[in-house]
Structure formats: C-alpha cells, structure tokens
C-alpha cells in the first residue's frame, strides 16, 4: 500500500526547511518538527501558510497544505 502523503513535510520541502517555516509562522522549530512527525499542520495555520507561500513565491495550494497532494 502506498504511503499517505505528509502535508507538513510537503510544506517544509516547498519552503526549503522546517526552520524557515518556523521562522515565517513565528513558532519554535520543535513545533514544526512535531507537525512533520504527526503528519499534519494544525488547521489554524493553513491559510496563513498559503498566504506566506504566495508572498514568498512558493507554489502551495490550500489542498496541498491540508492533504499533502
């Protein structure tokens, strides 16, 4: 069975690193690391991440941030 997509890992890869995501959302890097380990981004961060992606020229849709695809 194929592995489920990990939205948090996808978002971090698109931005370049977990550290960069943490800096942009003003959270501790351990918080973003936890998102990646758990395999999702808390809903309250989704729209902000999509806006930040647009601002920084990163290709990211709301569906990708939620579902990883």
Residue pairs with C-beta under 8 A, 6 or more apart in sequence:
4 39
4 68
5 67
5 68
5 69
6 36
6 39
6 40
6 68
7 39
7 40
7 41
7 64
7 65
7 66
7 67
7 68
8 32
8 35
8 36
8 38
8 39
8 40
8 41
9 36
9 39
9 68
10 64
10 65
10 68
11 21
11 41
11 49
11 60
11 64
11 65
12 18
12 20
12 21
12 32
12 36
14 53
14 58
14 59
14 60
14 64
15 21
15 24
15 53
15 56
15 58
18 29
18 32
18 33
18 36
19 29
19 32
21 32
21 49
22 28
22 29
22 31
22 32
24 49
24 52
24 56
25 32
25 45
25 48
25 49
25 52
35 41
35 42
41 49
41 65
41 66
43 66
46 62
46 65
46 66
47 62
49 60
49 65
50 60
50 61
50 62
50 65
52 58
53 59
53 60
54 60
63 69
